[in-house]
Amino acid sequence: MDVRPHHRFDEGALESYLKENVAGFRGPLTVRQFQGGMSNPTYFLETPSRRYVMRKKPPGELLKSAHQVDREYRVMKALAATPVPVPEVLALCMDDDVIGQAFYVMEHVEGRVLIDPAVPSMTNAERSALYDHFIEVLAALHKVDPEAVGLGDFGRPGNYYARQISRWSKQYVASKTEEIPEMEALMEWLPENIPDAEEVSIVHGDYRIGNCVLHPTEPRIVAVLDWELSTLGHPLADVAYCAQEYYGHAAEGGFAHLDDPREIGIPTEQEFLQRYADLTGQGEIENWPFYIAYTMFRSAAIVQGVYRRGLDGNASSDAAKNFAGFAEQRAKWGWNVLRDAGLV
């Protein structure tokens, strides 16, 4: 679409920067904006000879530690030589004086971005193949040695879940618009019930079908996008994030309503976990309700931030205003998981 008025910038300044910093860049440059996405606005850059994609920080006052485009750039650059499919990154600009906010540019990858995790446009056989590859890519990410790819310092020391619960609790409070008792209860219960979890891997933080570019015609992933929340952490955080689709999802579509997702070619939750375990050597997962409740809590904090940015007018999509009630819904799902497991 045309660039939203609130997200416009000096396109001439960007073109001049790209001529100096991206090998082979030749103008003239045409800029459009991708629809969707609730955090960092994403732009389609086209020249007569090549297409690019730019991600930048949104305008306006931002929450501390959010929208770190430099982390996105760094992790994709590090993963370029691994089995994890990522776009080639081409330039990072942290100078706000160029176009108003920090940004990076990467190659444009041809393919499909399908938001609904039930991928209704595919056949059962295609969905089955896609989900198998989806799990393979996640396992490949978690098997990457952070030190070997220069990401040994990509996360802070200390317990991952303690850090994350603290971070998202603060961000939730900073973007709070109403009282959600279940969210308050999760913020109290989760820090007191963190399992002993010592494994450390590169975690994506928002790994889902909608953040993958799929091959134009085949049921496989050709690029994983949106690394804004990536860090060094516990791999089961990513696994539980994927598995929340089995418990309910605020978006339309999905497959949580199905008694047996195999009806449409998607593995059951147990099959998903077993396939991941087979690929990574993960043993039996203990304390699974904690991980699901944690990911629901974290998702609630994230969508609350999206909704608040929508109200404040600096979200990447007009759809952000439609997120009213999503945080409450996910917080209730998370608390219900703990209640149903007899933990609260």
DOTISE-832232 format. One record per residue (C-alpha): residue in three letters; x, y, z. Coordinates in steps of 0.25 Angstrom, whole numbers, padded with zeros to 4 digits, always signed. Layout:
<sites>
alaXYZ/...
</sites>
This chain:
<sites>
met+0000+0000+0000/asp+0004+0015+0000/val+0012+0019+0012/arg+0003+0023+0023/pro+0004+0038+0026/his+0009+0035+0040/his+0021+0026+0035/arg+0026+0035+0023/phe+0040+0039+0023/asp+0050+0046+0013/glu+0051+0036+0002/gly+0062+0044-0005/ala+0071+0043+0008/leu+0068+0028+0008/glu+0072+0026-0007/ser+0085+0034-0005/tyr+0088+0025+0007/leu+0086+0013-0001/lys+0095+0017-0012/glu+0106+0019-0003/asn+0104+0007+0006/val+0098-0004-0002/ala+0106-0011-0013/gly+0100-0010-0027/phe+0089-0001-0023/arg+0083+0007-0034/gly+0071+0017-0034/pro+0061+0022-0036/leu+0055+0017-0023/thr+0040+0014-0021/val+0035+0012-0007/arg+0022+0006-0002/gln+0018+0000+0011/phe+0014-0014+0015/gln+0001-0016+0021/gly+0000-0023+0034/gly+0011-0024+0045/met+0008-0017+0058/ser+0022-0013+0062/asn+0033-0008+0053/pro+0028-0003+0040/thr+0032-0010+0028/tyr+0034-0004+0014/phe+0035-0010+0000/leu+0047-0003-0007/glu+0047-0005-0023/thr+0057-0001-0033/pro+0058-0004-0048/ser+0068-0015-0045/arg+0065-0021-0031/arg+0055-0021-0019/tyr+0058-0019-0005/val+0051-0019+0009/met+0053-0008+0020/arg+0050-0010+0034/lys+0050+0003+0043/lys+0046+0007+0057/pro+0033+0014+0057/pro+0032+0029+0060/gly+0027+0034+0074/glu+0031+0031+0088/leu+0035+0016+0089/leu+0036+0007+0101/lys+0050+0004+0106/ser+0056-0008+0100/ala+0046-0009+0089/his+0047-0008+0074/gln+0062-0012+0074/val+0064-0013+0059/asp+0079-0015+0061/arg+0077-0028+0068/glu+0068-0033+0056/tyr+0079-0029+0047/arg+0090-0036+0056/val+0083-0049+0057/met+0080-0051+0043/lys+0094-0047+0039/ala+0099-0058+0049/leu+0089-0068+0044/ala+0093-0066+0029/ala+0102-0078+0029/thr+0093-0088+0037/pro+0082-0097+0032/val+0072-0086+0037/pro+0066-0079+0025/val+0067-0064+0026/pro+0068-0052+0017/glu+0081-0046+0013/val+0083-0034+0021/leu+0090-0022+0014/ala+0091-0010+0022/leu+0088-0005+0036/cys+0087+0010+0040/met+0086+0014+0054/asp+0087+0029+0051/asp+0073+0035+0053/asp+0077+0047+0045/val+0077+0040+0032/ile+0062+0037+0031/gly+0057+0040+0046/gln+0058+0026+0052/ala+0068+0014+0051/phe+0066+0004+0040/tyr+0072-0007+0033/val+0071-0013+0019/met+0070-0027+0014/glu+0067-0035+0001/his+0053-0037-0003/val+0050-0052-0003/glu+0039-0056-0013/gly+0028-0065-0007/arg+0015-0065+0001/val+0012-0060+0015/leu+0000-0067+0020/ile-0005-0062+0033/asp-0015-0072+0037/pro-0008-0084+0044/ala-0018-0093+0038/val-0013-0089+0024/pro-0027-0092+0018/ser-0022-0090+0004/met-0014-0103+0005/thr-0018-0117+0004/asn-0016-0126+0016/ala-0004-0133+0010/glu+0002-0119+0008/arg-0001-0114+0022/ser+0005-0127+0027/ala+0018-0125+0019/leu+0018-0110+0023/tyr+0017-0113+0038/asp+0028-0123+0038/his+0037-0113+0031/phe+0032-0102+0041/ile+0037-0111+0053/glu+0050-0115+0046/val+0053-0100+0044/leu+0051-0098+0059/ala+0059-0110+0063/ala+0070-0105+0054/leu+0070-0091+0060/his+0071-0097+0074/lys+0083-0106+0070/val+0091-0094+0065/asp+0103-0092+0075/pro+0102-0077+0079/glu+0117-0075+0081/ala+0120-0081+0067/val+0112-0071+0060/gly+0116-0059+0069/leu+0104-0058+0077/gly+0110-0063+0090/asp+0106-0049+0097/phe+0092-0048+0090/gly+0085-0050+0103/arg+0087-0045+0118/pro+0092-0054+0129/gly+0082-0060+0139/asn+0070-0068+0138/tyr+0063-0066+0125/tyr+0049-0067+0130/ala+0051-0058+0142/arg+0057-0047+0132/gln+0045-0049+0122/ile+0034-0049+0133/ser+0040-0036+0139/arg+0042-0030+0125/trp+0028-0033+0120/ser+0021-0029+0133/lys+0028-0015+0133/gln+0024-0014+0118/tyr+0010-0018+0121/val+0008-0008+0133/ala+0014+0003+0124/ser+0003+0001+0113/lys-0008-0003+0122/thr-0022+0002+0119/glu-0031-0006+0128/glu-0030-0015+0140/ile-0029-0030+0136/pro-0029-0039+0149/glu-0024-0051+0142/met-0012-0043+0137/glu-0009-0038+0151/ala-0010-0052+0156/leu+0000-0058+0145/met+0010-0047+0149/glu+0010-0051+0163/trp+0009-0067+0161/leu+0019-0068+0149/pro+0032-0063+0156/glu+0029-0072+0168/asn+0028-0084+0160/ile+0039-0084+0150/pro+0044-0098+0146/asp+0059-0102+0147/ala+0062-0100+0132/glu+0077-0098+0129/glu+0077-0100+0114/val+0081-0088+0106/ser+0079-0086+0091/ile+0076-0075+0081/val+0061-0073+0082/his+0052-0065+0072/gly+0042-0060+0081/asp+0031-0059+0071/tyr+0032-0072+0062/arg+0019-0075+0055/ile+0014-0078+0041/gly+0011-0063+0039/asn+0025-0059+0041/cys+0031-0069+0030/val+0032-0066+0015/leu+0027-0079+0009/his+0032-0084-0005/pro+0023-0078-0016/thr+0017-0092-0019/glu+0023-0102-0010/pro+0019-0105+0005/arg+0033-0101+0011/ile+0039-0089+0018/val+0049-0080+0010/ala+0051-0069+0020/val+0048-0067+0035/leu+0045-0052+0038/asp+0042-0043+0049/trp+0054-0045+0059/glu+0051-0033+0067/leu+0049-0042+0080/ser+0060-0051+0078/thr+0070-0054+0089/leu+0078-0065+0096/gly+0068-0072+0104/his+0061-0085+0107/pro+0056-0093+0095/leu+0043-0098+0101/ala+0039-0083+0101/asp+0038-0084+0085/val+0032-0097+0086/ala+0021-0093+0095/tyr+0019-0080+0087/cys+0016-0089+0075/ala+0007-0099+0084/gln-0002-0087+0088/glu-0010-0090+0075/tyr-0015-0102+0082/tyr-0021-0095+0093/gly-0028-0083+0086/his-0024-0071+0079/ala-0029-0057+0078/ala-0028-0056+0063/glu-0038-0061+0053/gly-0036-0075+0047/gly-0026-0084+0054/phe-0029-0099+0058/ala-0031-0098+0073/his-0046-0101+0071/leu-0043-0114+0065/asp-0044-0127+0074/asp-0034-0133+0064/pro-0025-0124+0056/arg-0021-0136+0048/glu-0034-0135+0041/ile-0027-0124+0033/gly-0013-0129+0032/ile-0007-0122+0045/pro-0001-0130+0056/thr-0007-0131+0069/glu+0000-0124+0081/gln+0007-0137+0085/glu+0011-0140+0071/phe+0017-0126+0070/leu+0025-0128+0083/gln+0030-0142+0079/arg+0035-0138+0066/tyr+0042-0126+0072/ala+0048-0136+0082/asp+0052-0145+0072/leu+0060-0134+0064/thr+0066-0128+0076/gly+0068-0139+0086/gln+0059-0132+0096/gly+0055-0141+0107/glu+0042-0142+0114/ile+0036-0128+0116/glu+0032-0126+0130/asn+0024-0114+0136/trp+0018-0112+0122/pro+0006-0104+0128/phe+0016-0094+0133/tyr+0022-0092+0119/ile+0008-0090+0113/ala+0003-0080+0124/tyr+0016-0073+0122/thr+0014-0071+0107/met+0000-0067+0109/phe+0004-0056+0119/arg+0015-0051+0109/ser+0006-0051+0098/ala-0004-0043+0106/ala+0006-0033+0109/ile+0010-0032+0095/val-0004-0030+0089/gln-0006-0020+0100/gly+0006-0012+0095/val+0000-0013+0081/tyr-0013-0008+0085/arg-0007+0004+0093/arg+0001+0008+0081/gly-0012+0007+0073/leu-0018+0017+0082/asp-0006+0026+0083/gly-0006+0026+0067/asn+0008+0020+0065/ala+0005+0006+0062/ser+0010+0000+0049/ser-0004-0004+0045/asp-0018+0002+0047/ala-0023-0012+0051/ala-0016-0009+0065/lys-0028-0002+0070/asn-0036-0015+0068/phe-0027-0022+0079/ala-0037-0017+0090/gly-0039-0029+0099/phe-0028-0038+0093/ala-0019-0036+0105/glu-0031-0040+0115/gln-0034-0052+0106/arg-0020-0058+0106/ala-0018-0055+0121/lys-0031-0063+0124/trp-0026-0074+0115/gly-0013-0075+0122/trp-0019-0075+0136/asn-0029-0085+0132/val-0017-0094+0128/leu-0012-0094+0142/arg-0025-0095+0148/asp-0028-0108+0139/ala-0015-0114+0143/gly-0018-0112+0158/leu-0007-0102+0160/val-0015-0090+0165/
</sites>
